[in-house]
Amino acid sequence: MLAYIIRRVAQSVLVLLVVGLVAFSMFRFVGDPVDNMLGQERTQADIERLRVELGLDQPFPVQYGKFLGQAVQGNFGLSYRQGRPVADILLERAPATLELAAVSGLMAMIGGIGLGVFTAIRRRGLGANIVMTSSLVGVSLPTFLIGILLIYVFSVELNWLPSFGRGEVVRLGGWTTGFLTESGLKALILPSITLGLYQMTLIMRLVRTEMLEVLRQDYIRFARARGLRERSVNFRHALKNTMVPVITVTGLQLGSIIAFAIITETVFQWPGVGLLFINAIQFVDIPVMAAYLMLISVMFVAINLIVDLLYFAIDPRLRLDRGTGAKA
Amino acid sequence: MSDSTAKQPEPVAPSRLRKVWESDFVYSFRHAPVAVVAASMVTLMVLSALFAPLIAPHNPFDPATLNLMNGFTPPMEPNAFTGEVFLLGTDDQGRDVFSTILYGMRISLFVGFAAVTLAMVLGVTLGLLAGYIGGWTETIIMRIADMQLTFPAILVAMLIFGIAKGITPPEYRNDMAIWVLILAIGLSDWVQFARVVRGATMVEKNREYVQAARLIGRRPVSIMVRHILPNVLNPVLVIATISLALAIIAEATLSFLGVGAPPTQPSLGTLIRIGQGFLFSGEWWILFFPACTLLVLALSVNLLGDWLRDALNPRLK
């Protein structure tokens, strides 16, 4: 068990080091940083001075080590485009993305588990069939089309909800929140549906499959034979035992929600980190790209690690063979 | 499965065509209406993309044929100034939407097929090497695969696109965009192929026919390509079909986000990006038709992949 944890942690650190190397190489090889920082009027002496100042005259491993040291402290330099420290820009944008991700994640989980149980219990019912068929279409529908469709129906035709931005936000220390104003809450609805829908269908299909599997087993039949109520059998006995894979997949999906937020944020011009990243790619703003990459990898690797360890903690059977599972 | 039918002794040798028609594979295809419809849709779309220059009533990329007066003509209605009628209307510059969709589909499908081919070649090669050679080669390849699998493919593709864009000089960026896009999507998608092929190769390499080939002195490369590869191709075909749908959607997403096909070579995603700008002013057709095309294309390929997965899975027989 301990050996497994150590190996997993070592693996995670390795992943981060490699991602760091990619991020660093972006600085080093994509465009010339000296070129980016000095204006048109420069002398050879200026260039040399800046090279020494930036440490570009040192060997590659030394530079990489320094980069990692800086990155750990959250220092990624100045954005080429905005001329401000990247860390500041990211911190300013983070609340918008995190609030959006939290709401859509919650929606995906509640909706997904609810619909999954429903379609499993009423397997042959009309309602369940409608839900299943529409979920198939939902999986084929690209996220951005869902967003556009929602904007068309609820903003253009019905004019109920705003189509872009976060609405009014309230500042709480370093955090801006849209939860406290009416326009902020309204602005959250469409983006979080867009972002959560795909994850919801995934969770729903998974819960359904697992439920169907569990409902066939003897202890469920026995619970029925004991005369327990349907509700008790379905939720207290069956659903509980579907939770292991559901938790794993949901955990892993948390990372994708942050990543897919890029698409949703672009559709709704939501002022979050994802929109920042897309703009950074369009304008080849390397420091922002590198910082975002590092930030999101730390998040992904941490989530993966936690899910793996959690999996291990929840399912005692895995502790015997040195855990090969949890690769969803 | 057609092999097993062929091995049975048959009194009269039927024609080859008849054999194919009656094979299990084709039989199950003929009897799956969803698959037939999906396959016809895909064929229709591929053909119309291939022959776009012949079918399209206008060439959307030839400025000489464009008339700004034709801008914003609704579908099937004569233009207020010129009286011309366009099947699916025109966009702001007077380009025929139907023609831009045909050309856009060409780019979407080209990027999709090329990206999947790249992913397939890369993934199958690495999977074969990892499975057959084992040892350090396998560890390195599979660790890289695991690492990449930690991140969603679309994010990997975006990143590769960003880096490649940074490396290419600004004056070539628009011309290179399509190739960069293929590279980005292809590199983000090889892992599935590699994992499956590696697994299958590890099973196959212990079979007698491989040992026999080794005994008669065949070289490893020839064993991998001529003997093992044909036997692991079934799952590869399924993954390739599903990957094609994913690649088409990925391409559309990237182009929609503005980090894919440039406006000078619009794919379906770029057309949707352009169309979104006219959503509020009431010109719905500029957005609606490209979006529908993309949806039908992605859905058809997906359904075809679903069917193929079941049809080639011996356990479901």
Interface residues (C-beta under 8 A of the other chain):
Chain A: V15 V18 V22 M26 F29 V30 G31 V137 V139 S140 L141 P142 T143 F144 L145 I148 I151 Y152 V156 S163 G255 S256 A259 F260 I262 I263 T266 V267 F277 I278 A280 I281 Q282 V284 I286 M289 L293 I296 S297 F300 V301 N304 K327
Chain B: D146 M147 L149 T150 F151 P152 I154 L155 M158 L159 F161 G162 I163 K165 G166 I167 A245 I249 A252 T253 F256 L257 G258 V259 I272 Q276 L279 F280 W284 L287 A291 L294 L295 A298 L299 N302
